[in-house]
């Protein structure tokens, strides 16, 4: 994995960037002016970080592993010491699956019903491989989410959460 140089990171146009930031040259960023990155952060290959209106805030000492994504119109905030394992998806927006509206970003807004809510991961949260976090969720300090879990509601501090849901 090749990491971008400090100069290359600066040229991406992030809102803020700390020190000791390692970003793969294979990671993708959308709306970087709405993304803040703290210090001692590593973002691996094939991650997609796509900030909407609410932006994305990454604290300090964070690792976002290969093939993970943070996407949506609502704010996504990862506080200090968060670990995102590979293939984790964090969404702050979600289409309506009921069939009462159309879906996908290419459909005009008048025909869609998208739910956008902030997502917050407090300090010392770890999310296992292949897990999905949906809009409006807060994972309190110290939460551990097991691999292949679907998180649809808030998780209490220092709890271990596994499964769907």
Phi, psi and omega in degrees: 000127177263132178261147176294149175285166177304318180297316179297322178296316179299321183291343179290339174087031177296155177300312178213149174218131177278205180252164182054051179256125179247115180235125178299144175287357178254005176277153181240139180231134177239133185059053183301337179293347177255014182242126175248133182237126179283203180261154179059053181242137177234130178235119189272181181307143170061021171280146176239119179242107187238106184271133173260206183305319184284340180080176179229131179238120176251123180284211182260154177056057181242141172237128174243110188279169186313139176066018178271161180217143173234115191217140169144168182281328178287165178290140171240124180233125174248115182277185189300148174064032178271140178237119178252113180287175184297147176062025175276140177238125177244120183244131171255005173220149183208132176291159174279121183265006186288341185094359181275353178214167176275164182228157170107153187291348181270352179276137178304145184306325182300339184256004183243162174224088183261132177264117178238123180216150180295150175235131180231129172249111181289181182300147172064031177271141173232134179239125184285160184312134173076010181277159180232133176244126184263167185303147175086004185269139169242126173258111184290171184309134173079006181292140173240127179249123181290160181304146176061031179264154175245117183256113184245352179215168182302150179240133184283152184310135174061017176275158175248124185239129182220135172120191185218100352278000000 
